[in-house]
């Protein structure tokens, strides 16, 4: 579905009048479930989430919680979570899937560990700004981050992420800001990413190397095996068209 159409559908969904949703001013059950899940699944040694209580169901109540932003104060629909520097520990909560209208998620400068969930972009399909920097995240960067079709800014720096940079990230057509620095990434930087972002975006990854020379057809299609298939096709076509002439030349020399 085209980008503008999806964005229009999200806007319509978030701005439906009270006549369509009679209780649109009260917190949505999924949004409350999302926040409750975040609070219970993460360790909060500094007590930054202590103010997150959910007994008040009046309009805009959850919008006043620390780090929570809403579409409008009287709609109680969460569009942003900014929990940077809260001192939180644990894994990225799966309960984020219940905040599916979020466009901005900032969990930077905490002590979150484990891997980035491959389903993160399925949970938050409309996310525009995603900041997971300054944590203790490990494992690979999921190729599925390419499913965040609206993303404009992606910050994963200062973690312990490893493995290759997924070629699928070149499919993020709206990506304007990228920071993968200060990790343990290795292999070659996908050429299109290297051409689109400065060296600072990939700095302090000791085993990361400059992109290979030449155009990577596998990256173009988002699947490395595509390069092998295309090479086979070109080889077959070349044999089909040029093979007979080569045979005739060889036969002529032998006569």
RODO-2510 file (C-alpha; in nm, 4 decimals, decimal comma):
residues 255
     n   res          X          Y          Z
     1     x     0,0000     0,0000     0,0000
     2     x     0,1440     0,3430    -0,0913
     3     x     0,3038     0,5453     0,1882
     4     x     0,0591     0,8378     0,1683
     5     x    -0,2432     0,6074     0,1701
     6     x    -0,1196     0,4266     0,4823
     7     x    -0,0463     0,7557     0,6542
     8     x    -0,3934     0,8839     0,5666
     9     x    -0,5552     0,5703     0,7086
    10     x    -0,3607     0,6102     1,0335
    11     x    -0,4629     0,9752     1,0591
    12     x    -0,8293     0,8885     1,0024
    13     x    -0,8165     0,6078     1,2586
    14     x    -0,6696     0,8357     1,5230
    15     x    -0,9111     1,1201     1,4628
    16     x    -1,2444     0,9403     1,4413
    17     x    -1,5164     1,1513     1,6061
    18     x    -1,6816     1,0659     1,9323
    19     x    -1,9980     0,9604     1,7470
    20     x    -1,8043     0,6688     1,5983
    21     x    -1,6246     0,5793     1,9222
    22     x    -1,8487     0,6936     2,2082
    23     x    -1,5684     0,6421     2,4621
    24     x    -1,2872     0,7923     2,2562
    25     x    -1,1972     1,0258     2,5444
    26     x    -1,1179     0,7370     2,7795
    27     x    -0,7928     0,5417     2,7543
    28     x    -0,8028     0,2586     2,5054
    29     x    -0,7710    -0,0832     2,6670
    30     x    -0,4739    -0,1741     2,4459
    31     x    -0,2835     0,1441     2,5348
    32     x    -0,3298     0,0787     2,9065
    33     x    -0,2277    -0,2837     2,8568
    34     x     0,0846    -0,1641     2,6771
    35     x     0,1907     0,0676     2,9586
    36     x     0,1067    -0,1839     3,2289
    37     x     0,3137    -0,4466     3,0471
    38     x     0,6113    -0,2135     3,0130
    39     x     0,5981    -0,1276     3,3826
    40     x     0,5731    -0,4896     3,5004
    41     x     0,8236    -0,6423     3,2563
    42     x     1,1056    -0,3941     3,3144
    43     x     1,3080    -0,3389     3,6298
    44     x     1,2838     0,0222     3,7437
    45     x     1,5509     0,0719     4,0130
    46     x     1,5231     0,4512     4,0008
    47     x     1,1445     0,4477     4,0396
    48     x     1,0900     0,6502     3,7239
    49     x     0,7735     0,4540     3,6415
    50     x     0,6321     0,4697     3,9941
    51     x     0,3919     0,7426     3,8824
    52     x     0,2413     0,5116     3,6212
    53     x    -0,0920     0,4279     3,7811
    54     x    -0,4030     0,3371     3,5889
    55     x    -0,6951     0,3839     3,8234
    56     x    -0,7807     0,7203     3,6675
    57     x    -0,9741     0,6483     3,3485
    58     x    -1,0705     1,0061     3,2720
    59     x    -0,9868     1,1675     2,9394
    60     x    -0,6178     1,2392     2,8973
    61     x    -0,5125     1,0673     3,2199
    62     x    -0,2547     0,8382     3,0625
    63     x    -0,1227     1,1293     2,8552
    64     x     0,0040     1,2882     3,1767
    65     x     0,2199     0,9886     3,2676
    66     x     0,5943     1,0448     3,2542
    67     x     0,7346     0,9836     2,9055
    68     x     0,3949     0,9352     2,7403
    69     x     0,2639     1,1544     2,4608
    70     x    -0,0775     1,1359     2,2965
    71     x    -0,2382     1,2351     1,9697
    72     x    -0,4335     1,4992     2,1596
    73     x    -0,4942     1,5512     2,5338
    74     x    -0,8615     1,4566     2,5114
    75     x    -0,8161     1,1473     2,2932
    76     x    -0,5929     0,9333     2,5204
    77     x    -0,4313     0,7632     2,2225
    78     x    -0,0594     0,7090     2,2646
    79     x     0,1631     0,8116     1,9758
    80     x     0,4963     0,8427     2,1553
    81     x     0,7021     0,6932     2,4370
    82     x     1,0179     0,8720     2,5511
    83     x     1,1821     0,6770     2,8327
    84     x     1,5400     0,7858     2,7690
    85     x     1,7670     0,7716     3,0739
    86     x     1,5086     0,6102     3,3014
    87     x     1,7616     0,3484     3,4203
    88     x     1,5374     0,0643     3,3045
    89     x     1,6680    -0,2928     3,2786
    90     x     1,5341    -0,6011     3,1062
    91     x     1,4428    -0,6975     2,7511
    92     x     1,2465    -0,4859     2,5063
    93     x     0,8880    -0,5586     2,6175
    94     x     0,6601    -0,7522     2,3847
    95     x     0,3717    -0,5500     2,5302
    96     x     0,4753    -0,2691     2,2950
    97     x     0,2578    -0,4473     2,0403
    98     x    -0,0452    -0,3017     2,2210
    99     x     0,0782     0,0525     2,1485
   100     x     0,0497    -0,0062     1,7757
   101     x    -0,0225     0,3594     1,6879
   102     x     0,3134     0,4797     1,8207
   103     x     0,5169     0,6932     1,5816
   104     x     0,8094     0,7641     1,8166
   105     x     0,9823     0,5241     2,0551
   106     x     1,2854     0,6354     2,2559
   107     x     1,4327     0,3769     2,4933
   108     x     1,7855     0,5157     2,4729
   109     x     2,0364     0,5415     2,7578
   110     x     1,8924     0,2620     2,9679
   111     x     2,0309    -0,0828     3,0481
   112     x     1,8122    -0,2917     2,8233
   113     x     1,9596    -0,6259     2,7182
   114     x     1,8843    -0,9189     2,4926
   115     x     1,8105    -0,8971     2,1230
   116     x     1,6052    -0,6522     1,9216
   117     x     1,2774    -0,8401     1,8604
   118     x     1,2401    -0,9274     1,4892
   119     x     0,8673    -0,8509     1,5243
   120     x     0,9275    -0,4948     1,6498
   121     x     0,8096    -0,3346     1,3250
   122     x     0,5035    -0,5573     1,3194
   123     x     0,4213    -0,4324     1,6677
   124     x     0,4818    -0,0674     1,5718
   125     x     0,4052    -0,0452     1,1986
   126     x     0,3809     0,3366     1,1963
   127     x     0,6984     0,4177     1,3873
   128     x     0,8891     0,7120     1,2391
   129     x     1,1602     0,7667     1,5021
   130     x     1,3184     0,4656     1,6743
   131     x     1,5998     0,5168     1,9256
   132     x     1,7445     0,2160     2,1079
   133     x     2,0941     0,3596     2,1479
   134     x     2,3025     0,3456     2,4633
   135     x     2,1793     0,0123     2,5935
   136     x     2,3230    -0,3390     2,6242
   137     x     2,1416    -0,4956     2,3306
   138     x     2,3198    -0,7876     2,1642
   139     x     2,2784    -1,0236     1,8720
   140     x     2,2120    -0,9298     1,5104
   141     x     2,0240    -0,6334     1,3704
   142     x     1,7006    -0,7952     1,2503
   143     x     1,6486    -0,7850     0,8744
   144     x     1,2816    -0,7362     0,9593
   145     x     1,3498    -0,3745     1,0539
   146     x     1,2885    -0,3144     0,6843
   147     x     0,9185    -0,3589     0,7715
   148     x     0,9247    -0,0196     0,9479
   149     x     0,8157     0,1438     0,6233
   150     x     0,7620     0,4908     0,7687
   151     x     1,0859     0,5133     0,9647
   152     x     1,2802     0,8346     0,9260
   153     x     1,5374     0,7995     1,2050
   154     x     1,6982     0,4772     1,3294
   155     x     1,9505     0,4913     1,6151
   156     x     2,1066     0,1682     1,7404
   157     x     2,4470     0,3026     1,8453
   158     x     2,6388     0,2193     2,1643
   159     x     2,5146    -0,1346     2,2093
   160     x     2,6764    -0,4765     2,1610
   161     x     2,5067    -0,5651     1,8342
   162     x     2,6958    -0,8115     1,6164
   163     x     2,6859    -0,9696     1,2731
   164     x     2,6392    -0,8078     0,9361
   165     x     2,4317    -0,5003     0,8604
   166     x     2,1169    -0,6352     0,6920
   167     x     2,1042    -0,5543     0,3220
   168     x     1,7286    -0,5122     0,3634
   169     x     1,7808    -0,1755     0,5360
   170     x     1,8354    -0,0191     0,1931
   171     x     1,4630    -0,0734     0,1363
   172     x     1,3783     0,1918     0,3978
   173     x     1,2954     0,4622     0,1480
   174     x     1,2151     0,7317     0,4074
   175     x     1,5252     0,6798     0,6229
   176     x     1,7092     1,0107     0,6686
   177     x     1,9096     0,9485     0,9856
   178     x     2,1002     0,6284     1,0691
   179     x     2,3422     0,5565     1,3536
   180     x     2,4900     0,2078     1,3950
   181     x     2,8175     0,3256     1,5505
   182     x     2,9925     0,1768     1,8519
   183     x     2,8797    -0,1836     1,8170
   184     x     3,0458    -0,5128     1,7185
   185     x     2,9192    -0,5293     1,3609
   186     x     3,1292    -0,6990     1,0934
   187     x     3,1375    -0,7622     0,7204
   188     x     3,0925    -0,5118     0,4433
   189     x     2,8647    -0,2100     0,4703
   190     x     2,5841    -0,2405     0,2114
   191     x     2,6918    -0,0076    -0,0734
   192     x     2,3660     0,1879    -0,0872
   193     x     2,3832     0,2618     0,2860
   194     x     2,7474     0,3667     0,2606
   195     x     2,6551     0,6041    -0,0201
   196     x     2,3585     0,7527     0,1675
   197     x     2,5087     0,8098     0,5136
   198     x     2,8361     0,9453     0,6480
   199     x     3,1137     0,7290     0,7902
   200     x     3,0076     0,8399     1,1398
   201     x     2,6963     0,6234     1,1074
   202     x     2,9193     0,3131     1,1038
   203     x     3,2139     0,4251     1,3194
   204     x     3,3671     0,2224     1,6043
   205     x     3,2784    -0,1176     1,4636
   206     x     3,6313    -0,2658     1,4404
   207     x     3,5396    -0,5521     1,2057
   208     x     3,3183    -0,3503     0,9733
   209     x     3,4713    -0,2870     0,6307
   210     x     3,4067    -0,0605     0,3363
   211     x     3,1548    -0,1881     0,0810
   212     x     3,2741    -0,4191    -0,1929
   213     x     3,3479    -0,2556    -0,5248
   214     x     3,0862    -0,2918    -0,7929
   215     x     2,7096    -0,2962    -0,7778
   216     x     2,5566    -0,5589    -0,5542
   217     x     2,2519    -0,6972    -0,7321
   218     x     2,1644    -0,9088    -0,4295
   219     x     2,1287    -0,5930    -0,2193
   220     x     1,9126    -0,4364    -0,4890
   221     x     1,6558    -0,7101    -0,4523
   222     x     1,6935    -0,7346    -0,0759
   223     x     1,8026    -1,0974    -0,1112
   224     x     2,1709    -1,1908    -0,1574
   225     x     2,0803    -1,5134    -0,3393
   226     x     1,9303    -1,3006    -0,6158
   227     x     2,2833    -1,2163    -0,7333
   228     x     2,3613    -1,5832    -0,7985
   229     x     2,0363    -1,6329    -0,9877
   230     x     2,0968    -1,3261    -1,2045
   231     x     2,4550    -1,4352    -1,2748
   232     x     2,3249    -1,7733    -1,3914
   233     x     2,0711    -1,6099    -1,6226
   234     x     2,3325    -1,3826    -1,7788
   235     x     2,5663    -1,6785    -1,8218
   236     x     2,2951    -1,8817    -1,9889
   237     x     2,1977    -1,5980    -2,2218
   238     x     2,5609    -1,5386    -2,3096
   239     x     2,6093    -1,9032    -2,3962
   240     x     2,2909    -1,9074    -2,6025
   241     x     2,3871    -1,6077    -2,8162
   242     x     2,7652    -1,6319    -2,8339
   243     x     2,8227    -2,0050    -2,7943
   244     x     2,7461    -2,1045    -3,1580
   245     x     2,9790    -1,8398    -3,3024
   246     x     3,2625    -1,9543    -3,0768
   247     x     3,2071    -2,3162    -3,1834
   248     x     3,2147    -2,2178    -3,5514
   249     x     3,5409    -2,0284    -3,5015
   250     x     3,7032    -2,3242    -3,3295
   251     x     3,5772    -2,5646    -3,5964
   252     x     3,7050    -2,3360    -3,8717
   253     x     4,0551    -2,3261    -3,7228
   254     x     4,0676    -2,7036    -3,6980
   255     x     3,9895    -2,7509    -4,0679
***
